Each structure stands twice: as C-alpha cells, then as structure tokens.
Amino acid sequence: MTKVLIVLYSRTGTARQVALQLQQISGWPIGEVCDVRPRVGLIGDLRCVLDSLLARSAPYTFEGPPIDGFDRLVVLTPIWVDGLASPMRALMRDVVRAGRPVSLICVMSRGGAFRAADEITTILGEAPDPVLGLKQADVLSGSCLSALSSLVDTVNALDAEPVITRPMWLSTHAA
C-alpha cells in the first residue's frame, strides 16, 4: 500500500481548511510548510507578489512527518499571482526528489493552477498527477468536498497494485 502525505502551505488558512477536509476523507497525515518570517499586512502581501513575479524561493520550516517516509505527496498550495507560493516552491526545489509521484491541489481566487503545475513539472522533471484547482469561494462554502473525494479516489487508483490477468491459454480451467 502506498503511503501518502499531504504537504500544505497556507498563509490565510484556506489551504489548511482544505488539508483538514482532505485528511478527513482520506486518512492521510499532514505536514505543513511554514514561513520563517511571517507575511502579515501590506508588507506581507507585497512580499508574496514579488516572490511570485520573480519566482523566488522563500526560507521555510517544515512541521510534520519526514517526507522521505512517504511514496506520494499531495501538495496543497495557494496561488500567488498565477504561480506557486514561494515557500512551496522552495520545498519542491530542496526536498522533493524526482521520481516520487506528486499530486497537486491549488487554492486560488481566480486561476493559476496549471501554471503552478508547470512550475512543479519544471522543478521535478515530471508533471503532478492529478491536478485539482479549487476556487477560494468554493472552499469557504464547502462545495469542494466532492472534488476532494474524487481526487482521493484517483490517487488511490493510480497507486493501486496493477491487476495481472493470465492469458486464457494458461488457465487450468480453459479446456
């Protein structure tokens, strides 16, 4: 059985809300990326915009189980100016090794999930699968639960043991 870890970054708490809902549905543990220097107020907003426009990686800490103990990561990130949040970009560059499957959930006010997926593809050399974009309004209203359930089903199906069928001519009962 594949071990899956939800890895989240949340500045405002919306992505954390999604992570908790996802954990309730899936039972997967959570690890959280945190800013070393808090992003509060107008200055925090400006840092987010600049980090995103310049594709900068921000210093971060990680709280949770060691990533190396898991086979797949479900990365949950807010979108900043149509791209990855800089602490999550830094984690992808520093910790996540190529070859480990990554799934992506983006929380956004208007768009940017596919650009974030492209960023992860560039960093890791392979595309996240599946990718789910959630509008912030849908998260706050609670209408994203069916999309999260579908993501869990998809991840479980991707990581399931392949079914091997024997050709009919090898069957002892085929005569």
C-alpha positions as CSV (number, residue, x, y, z in Angstrom):
1,M,0.0,0.0,0.0
2,T,1.3,3.4,-1.0
3,K,2.0,5.9,1.8
4,V,0.6,9.3,1.0
5,L,1.4,12.6,2.8
6,I,-0.5,15.8,2.4
7,V,2.0,18.7,2.3
8,L,0.5,22.2,2.7
9,Y,1.4,25.8,2.9
10,S,-1.3,28.2,4.0
11,R,-0.9,31.9,4.6
12,T,-4.5,32.8,5.3
13,G,-5.9,29.4,6.5
14,T,-7.9,28.5,3.4
15,A,-5.4,25.8,2.2
16,R,-5.2,24.5,5.7
17,Q,-9.0,24.1,5.7
18,V,-8.8,22.1,2.5
19,A,-6.0,19.9,4.0
20,L,-8.1,19.1,7.0
21,Q,-11.1,18.2,4.8
22,L,-8.8,16.0,2.7
23,Q,-7.4,14.3,5.7
24,Q,-10.9,13.5,7.0
25,I,-11.8,11.9,3.6
26,S,-8.5,10.1,3.1
27,G,-6.9,9.5,6.5
28,W,-3.6,10.7,5.1
29,P,-1.3,12.5,7.5
30,I,-0.4,16.2,7.1
31,G,2.9,18.1,7.0
32,E,3.0,21.9,6.9
33,V,5.4,24.3,5.3
34,C,5.7,27.5,7.4
35,D,7.3,30.9,6.7
36,V,10.4,31.7,8.7
37,R,9.4,35.3,8.5
38,P,5.6,35.9,8.8
39,R,3.8,37.5,5.9
40,V,1.3,39.9,7.6
41,G,-0.3,43.1,6.4
42,L,0.5,45.1,3.3
43,I,4.3,44.3,3.5
44,G,3.4,40.6,3.6
45,D,1.2,41.0,0.6
46,L,3.9,42.8,-1.3
47,R,6.5,40.1,-0.5
48,C,4.0,37.4,-1.8
49,V,3.6,39.4,-5.1
50,L,7.4,40.0,-5.5
51,D,8.3,36.4,-4.7
52,S,5.8,35.1,-7.2
53,L,6.8,37.6,-10.0
54,L,10.5,36.9,-9.5
55,A,9.9,33.1,-8.9
56,R,11.9,33.4,-5.7
57,S,12.1,30.6,-3.1
58,A,11.5,31.8,0.5
59,P,13.0,30.3,3.6
60,Y,10.7,27.9,5.3
61,T,10.4,25.4,8.1
62,F,8.6,22.0,7.8
63,E,6.4,20.6,10.6
64,G,5.3,17.0,10.2
65,P,6.5,13.5,9.5
66,P,9.6,13.2,7.4
67,I,8.8,13.4,3.7
68,D,11.2,10.6,2.9
69,G,8.9,8.1,4.7
70,F,6.2,8.6,2.0
71,D,5.7,7.2,-1.5
72,R,3.5,10.0,-2.8
73,L,2.9,13.7,-1.9
74,V,-0.3,15.6,-2.3
75,V,1.0,19.2,-2.4
76,L,-1.6,21.8,-1.4
77,T,-0.7,25.4,-2.1
78,P,-2.3,28.7,-2.6
79,I,-1.7,30.5,-5.9
80,W,0.1,33.8,-5.8
81,V,-0.1,35.9,-8.9
82,D,-0.8,32.8,-11.0
83,G,2.1,30.8,-9.6
84,L,3.3,28.6,-6.7
85,A,3.6,30.2,-3.2
86,S,7.3,30.8,-2.7
87,P,7.7,28.6,0.4
88,M,6.2,25.7,-1.5
89,R,8.5,26.4,-4.5
90,A,11.4,26.3,-2.1
91,L,10.3,22.9,-0.6
92,M,9.9,21.5,-4.1
93,R,13.4,22.6,-5.0
94,D,15.0,21.5,-1.7
95,V,13.3,18.3,-0.6
96,V,11.2,16.6,-3.1
97,R,13.2,14.1,-5.2
98,A,12.5,13.3,-8.8
99,G,10.7,10.0,-9.2
100,R,8.4,10.5,-6.3
101,P,4.8,10.9,-7.5
102,V,3.3,14.3,-6.7
103,S,-0.4,15.3,-6.9
104,L,-1.3,19.0,-6.7
105,I,-4.2,20.9,-5.2
106,C,-4.2,24.7,-5.8
107,V,-6.4,27.1,-3.9
108,M,-6.9,30.3,-5.9
109,S,-9.1,33.3,-6.1
110,R,-9.3,33.3,-9.9
111,G,-6.8,31.0,-11.7
112,G,-3.2,29.8,-11.9
113,A,-3.4,26.0,-11.1
114,F,-2.0,25.0,-14.5
115,R,0.9,27.5,-14.2
116,A,1.7,26.1,-10.8
117,A,1.6,22.5,-12.3
118,D,4.0,23.7,-15.0
119,E,6.4,25.1,-12.3
120,I,6.4,21.8,-10.5
121,T,7.0,20.0,-13.8
122,T,10.0,22.2,-14.4
123,I,11.4,21.7,-10.9
124,L,10.9,17.9,-10.7
125,G,11.1,17.0,-14.3
126,E,7.7,15.3,-14.3
127,A,4.1,16.5,-14.1
128,P,2.0,16.3,-11.0
129,D,-0.9,13.9,-11.4
130,P,-3.8,14.6,-10.7
131,V,-4.0,18.4,-10.6
132,L,-7.0,20.0,-8.9
133,G,-7.8,23.7,-8.9
134,L,-10.2,24.9,-6.2
135,K,-11.7,28.4,-6.1
136,Q,-11.4,30.0,-2.7
137,A,-15.2,30.7,-2.7
138,D,-15.9,27.0,-3.2
139,V,-13.6,26.1,-0.3
140,L,-15.3,28.6,2.0
141,S,-18.7,27.5,1.0
142,G,-17.9,23.8,1.5
143,S,-18.8,22.9,-2.1
144,C,-15.4,21.4,-2.9
145,L,-15.9,18.1,-0.9
146,S,-16.9,16.0,-3.9
147,A,-13.9,17.2,-5.9
148,L,-11.6,16.2,-3.0
149,S,-13.3,12.8,-2.8
150,S,-12.7,12.3,-6.5
151,L,-9.0,13.3,-6.0
152,V,-8.6,10.7,-3.3
153,D,-10.2,8.0,-5.5
154,T,-7.9,9.0,-8.4
155,V,-4.8,8.9,-6.2
156,N,-5.7,5.5,-4.7
157,A,-6.4,4.2,-8.2
158,L,-3.1,5.5,-9.5
159,D,-1.2,3.8,-6.7
160,A,-3.2,0.6,-6.6
161,E,-1.4,-2.7,-7.4
162,P,-1.8,-3.5,-11.1
163,V,-4.1,-6.3,-11.8
164,I,-2.3,-9.1,-13.7
165,T,-4.5,-11.4,-15.7
166,R,-3.3,-14.6,-17.1
167,P,-3.9,-15.4,-20.8
168,M,-6.8,-17.8,-21.3
169,W,-4.5,-20.4,-22.7
170,L,-2.6,-20.5,-19.4
171,S,-5.7,-21.1,-17.3
172,T,-6.1,-24.6,-15.9
173,H,-9.8,-24.3,-16.3
174,A,-9.8,-23.4,-20.0
175,A,-10.5,-26.5,-22.0
